Amino acid sequence: MSHRPGSGLAAVSSALLAMSRRLEVRDVLKTIVASARELLDAEYAALGVPDDHGGFAQFVVDGISDEQWRAIGPLPRQHGILAAMLHEEKAERLADVRKDPRFEGWPSAHPEMSDFLGLPVRDGDETLAALFLANKRCPRAATARDERCGFTEEDEELLAILAQHAAIALTNARLYERSRELTIAEERSRLAHELHDAVSQKLFSLRLTAQAAAALVDRDPARAKGELQQVAALAAEAADELRAAVVELRPAALDEDGLVHTLRTHVQVLDRAHSAEVTFGACGIRALPAAQEEALLRVAQEALHNALRHSGAGRIEVALTRRGQGAVLSVTDDGTGFEPRSVRRAGRHLGLVSMRDRASGVGGRLRVVSAPGQGTTIEMEVPGG
């Protein structure tokens, strides 16, 4: 293995660790393919996950550009050498795949391949995927003498080790995605109960008041007008309680997906639900202590709620950037703005007290920049860990 750039125990360890760190199935597949290609010094690598209809549900490649992959066309079917990897337990190592009797050709845009090494990725009796490598890179000395090298028995043994760990990583990723599906289902159920409790009484009152207004409109227009005003007030309260219920639900994905993904998803939901344009950007963010991530998320939610409810903004920008070991969150709107000192004197805090408490509770600080007619920026910095 001395000629292989990725040879040695450290390279093997790096490949296995890379696979174990991924949680999404697609990321695991890509990591497996890239690790196998680098470790065995192959020009091309691919991994196919079978479906239940004689084809591949997913097929990931490494060493082929996106343009080449699009030109190749549809996903391959389970035939020839590919089928062998899915229906047999042993590896296939060939000096020239084109001379094998099972070879059935490939699309015109497909790169030329000769030497081949393939192995099923199995979990017990189940074949999870098939891993393929082609065109072993020869050492410079052999290339200078125009010699062919090809995959070795040592390569086959190394790929077998990689495949065993790939099976574990892929199984863990599938379990993780399944657990997320269950968590989402539980969260939806909880949300339904929250919304029912928060809004159903208001909607019932709204209906009765509207009926009373309809009954009075002919014989007592003045009272009917009063009832309609009450309808408008009840509708506004119901909308506020609906939004508050959504804001108070802590996203269950925060621990799994991290702050950036969770906050981006929250912003996308608000952007669809409101007339104001709500955008999100992140730069250089690393994982933060859990308490700091939750505090940042809560402050962002509160600041967004205030901006959408009170500012009349047409655009709200949320940004999360790295600062030293920590991070800075900013929520900026182009709304009416306010005078922070006047708000404090009037006792109308717009959630500023709770946001300051959340910031100080995790060793951070909160800064509010606003003026009438000039919009508002809420900025929170945390130290990291």
N, C-alpha and C positions, 0 to 999 in steps of 0.2 A: 504493500500500500504506500510505499515511499514516494511514488511519483504523483500521487493524488493530492491536489491542493487541499482537499477537505479531509485528509486522512488523520488518524490518530484518535485517541480516546476523547480528547477535548472536542473534536469535531462531532463525534458521535453523541457526546453528552449535550452539546449545543443543539443538535437536531432534535433530540428527544425532549429537551426542555422547551424548545420552541413549540412543539406540538402540544405539550401539556398545558401551555399557558393560554391557548386559544379556547374560547367557549362557543362561538358560533360555528355551526357545522361547515358553512362555506369557508370560513377562515381556516378551520382545521384541514379541510381538503387542500386548500392552496398551500398551507405550510407543509403538509406531508409531501406534496409533489416537489416543491422547491427544495426541501431538505434532501429528498432522495436524489434529485438531479445533482445537487452540489456535492453530496457525500460520495456518490459513485462516479462523479466527473463524467456525466453524460451530456450529450448535446440536447436531447429532448427527454421530457418526462410527461406522463399523463396518468390520471386516475379517474376511473369510471365507477359510478354508483348505479347498480341495476335498478330498473323499475319492474313492474309486474306484467309488462306487456311486450317483452322481447327486445327492449332497448335500454337506454341509459337515462335515468332520471337526472343525473348530473354528470358532467365530464369536464375535468379541469386539466389544463395543460400548462407546461412551463417550457420556455425556450422558443415559443412561437409567438410572433407579434399579434396584436389585436387585428390588424389588417389581414394577415395570413389566415387567422382563425375564422374571420368572417367569410373569406373567400373559399375556405374548405367546404362550408355549407352545414347541413343539419348534423345533429349528433349522430355518431356511428351506431349501427345496430349491433346486436350480440351475435357476431359470426366470426369464423376463422379463429385467429389467435386470441382475440378478445373473449370469445366464448370459452376458450380453453381455460382462461384465467378465472372465469366465473363458475365453471362447473367442475374444475379439478382442484385438488388440494396442493399439488406440487408446483414448483416453479418451472418456467420455460426459459431456457437459455439457448439462443440460436446464433450461429455465426453470421447467417444472412436470412432474415425473415422472409425475403422475397422468394427464396428457394424452398420454403416449407410447403408441403402439399395443401395445407389448410389456408395458405395465403390467397386472398381474393381481390387483391389490388386496393387502391385508394383513390380518392378524388384527384383531379388534375392539379389542383393548387396545393396538395399535400406535399410536404418536403420529402426528399428521398431518405429512406432509412435502410440500414443494413443489419448490423448486429443488434440483438434484442435481448432484453431480460424482463420477464414479467412474473408477477406473483400475486395470488389472491390475498386480500386482507380479510381475515376470518375472526369471528368471535364464536368459539365452539364450533357448532355445525353450520352456522350462518355465514355466508359470504357477504361482507359489508361493502366491499369494493374490490377493484382490480387495479394493481399498480404496474405501470409499464415504463421501461427505460429503453432508449435507442441511441445508437451511435456513440459508443464509448470514445472519449477523447484519448488519443495516444500520447505517450510522453514525447518530448521533442526529439530525442535520439531516434526513436522508432519512426517518427514522421519524416525525419531527414533521410532515413533509409527506405522510405516509402513502404513501411511494413504495416500490416493490419494488427490491431491489438485485440479488441473485443472484450466482452465481460468475462470475468474469471469466476472460479468457484468461490473465491474469497468475497467477490462482489455479491454473489448469490447469498452467502451466509450473512453478510452485512445487511442486505435488503430484507432478509427474513427477520432479523432482529428489529429493523425499522418497522416492518409490517406488524409485528406483535404489538409494539407500542402505538402504532397508528390505530390499531383496532381499539385499544383502550381509550385513546384520545377521542376517536370518533364516537364511541359508545357514550363517553362522558358528555360530549357536546350534544348528542341526541337527547340524553336525559336532561341536560340543562335547558334545551329548547322546550322540551315537554313540560318541565317545571314552570317555565315562564308562561306557557299557554295556560296552565292551571292557575297561576297567579293572576293573569289577566282576567280569566273567567271569574275568579273570586272577587277581584277588584270591581268588575262590572256589576256583580251581584250586590256588593256593598254600596256601590254608587247608586244603584237603583233604589235601595232602601233609604239612603241619605236624601236623595232627591224627593222621594215620596213623602218622607217625614217633614222635609223643609218646605215643600211647596204645595202639597195637596190641600192643606187647610186654607191657604190663601186662594187657591183656584176655586174651592168650594164657595168661599165668601164672595169671590168675584162673580161667580155664576148667579148666586142669589141676588146680589146687588144689581146686576144687569137685568134680571127678571123684574125686579122692583121698579127699575127705571122705565122699562118697557110698559109696565102697567100704569105708570103715572104720567106718561108723556102726553096723553090727550087731556086728562082732567086736571092735572096739576103740573104744568110745565116747569115751574120754578123748582118744585121738589124733585122732578125728574132730572133737572140739570144738576142739582146737588148730588143725586145718586150716581150720575155719570161721572162727576168729578171724583167720587169715591171709587168708582170702577178704575179710573186712571191711576189713582193712588195705590190701590190694591195690586194692579198690574205691575207698577213700578217696584213695589215691595217684593212681589213674587220673583221678578227678574233679578233683583238684588240678592235674594236668598238663594236662588238657583246658582248664581255666579259664586257666591260665598261658599256654597257647599262644594263646588268643583275645586275652588282654591284650597280649601281645608283638607282635601283628600291628598295625603302624601303619596306620590307615585311609588308603587311597589317596586318599580324597576330601578330606583336610585342605587341601591346596594349592588345590583348586578350590572347595570349599564354605566354607572358613574354619572357625575354631575352634568357633563357637557351634553351627552345624549339625552338625558332626562329633561334638561332645560330646553334644548332645541325642540324636543317633541312638544313640550308645554307651550312654547311660543308658537309653534305651527298650529296648534289647536286654537289658541286665542286669535291668531291671524285669520283663521277661517270663520271664527264665530263673531267677529266684530268688524265694523266698517273701517276702523283705523288699520293702517298697515303696520304690522308688528314683525320685526326682523331680529335675527340672532347671529352673532359672530363670536368665534373663539380662537385664541391664538396661544400656542405653547403651553397649554394647561397640562399639568401632571396631577396624579391622584393626590387628594388631600385627606386629612383625617375625617372620619365619617361625620363627626359633630360639626365641623366647619362646612362640609358639603351640604349638610341639611340646613344649616343656618343661611348659607348663600341662596339655596333654593327657596327657602321661606321668605327671605327678604325680596328676592326677585318676584315671587308671586304677589307679595303685598304691594310692592312698587308698581307692578303691572296692573293690579286691581285698582289702585288709586288713580293711575294715569287714565285707564279706560273709563272709570266711573266719573271722575271729577274734572279732568283737564280739558276735555273737548279736543284732544290731540288728533291730528290726521296721520301722524307717524310716530312710532315708538321704537327705539333701537335698544336692544339688549346686547351687551358685550361682556365677555369674560376673557381676561388676559392674565398672563403670568407676570408676577413681580417677585423676584428673588425666589425664595422657597414657597411663597404663597401665591395668592391670586387677588385680582381686583374685579369686582362686578360693577357694571354701571348700567343704569336704566334711564334713558334720556327720551323725553317727549317734547314735541313742539306745541304744546297746549298753552293754556292761559297763564300758567305759572301762578305764584303766590309769594307773599312776603313771609318767610319762615318765622320771624320774630312776632309778627302780628298774629299768626296762627297759634303760636304758643301762648300768647297773652289771652287770646280768645278761648283757649281751652280746646281748640279743634286741631288735633294732632295728626289726622290722616294716617294713623298707624305708625307715625314716626317714633313714638316712644317704644313700641314693641320692636320695631326694626333696630333701634339703638340697643335695646336690651339683648336682642339676638346677637348683634355684632360683638358687644362687650362680653357676652357670655362665652364666646369662643376665642377671646383674646384679640378681636378685631376692632375696627372702628368704622363709623358711618359718617358720611359727609353729604349734606344737602345743599344744592346750588339751585336757586330759583328766584325769579322776580316777576311781577305782574307783566303779562304779555310776552315773556321771554322763555317760556317753557320751564322744565324742571329736569334736573339730573340727580339721581340718587346713586351714590357711590359707596360701596362697601369693600374694605380690604381685610383679608385674613392672613395670618402669618405662615400658614402651612405647618409642616411637622417634620 
